[in-house]
Amino acid sequence: TAMGMDAIPRISRAQNMDALSSMSSIAGYKASLIAADNLDKYFPMMMTAAGTIPPAKALILGAGVAGLQAIAT
């Protein structure tokens, strides 16, 4: 007998077994890291003694689990 992890209902009692949200969260985090690696600017605003580096502007499409994690990163 086999059961796919995507077949588990997405209710509050089964939240600790929700593989879909966990994988989406990791995908959003990794997507923001890949974007930061390919961009020639720094993502966060940095203030140092030498001056201030303004933050990069990014467009996040989608506000699901992955998009919210990318925004938080």
N, C-alpha and C positions, 0 to 999 in steps of 0.2 A: 504494500500500500504506500502510495506517495501522495503528498499534498504540496502544492505550490504555495510559497509564502505570500504571493499576491492574492490568494484565495481567502486569507484571514480577513474577517470583517474589520473595517476601520471605525471601531467604536472605542469609547473611553476605556472599557475594561480590557481591550486587547491592544492598548496603546504601546505597551512594552514589546509587543511582537510585530509592530508595524514596520516591516522592512522597506516598504515603498517610500515612506517619509524619510527614513534614515538614508537611503540611497540617494534620494533627491537632494537632501541637505548636503551630502558629500559632493554631489555633482555640482551644485551651486558654488561651493567653496573652491573646488578645483577649477571651475570655469573662471572665477575671478583671479585665481593665481596664474592661470595660463594667459589671461588678458594682461595682467600686470607684467608678466615676463616679456610679452611681445610689444608692450608700449614703451616709448622712449621717455616717459615722464614718471614721476613718483605718484602713487595713488594717494597716500595721505598728505595732508598739509604738514610741512616740517618747519619749525622755527628754531634757528640756530643762532649762534653769536655772529655768524657771517651774513645772516639775512633770512628771509622767509621764502620757502619754495611753495608756490600755490599748488593745490591739489589738482589731480587730473579729473577731467569730466568724463563720466562713463554713462552709457545708456544701457539700462537693464530692462530687457523685454520679459514680461511675465511676472506675476506677483504670486506664484505658487510657492511651494516649499523651497525649490531651488533658487528662484528669483529673490526671495526674502533673505536667504542665506548669502547670496552674492551681494545684496545691498548691505547686509550686516558686516561683511568682510571688508 
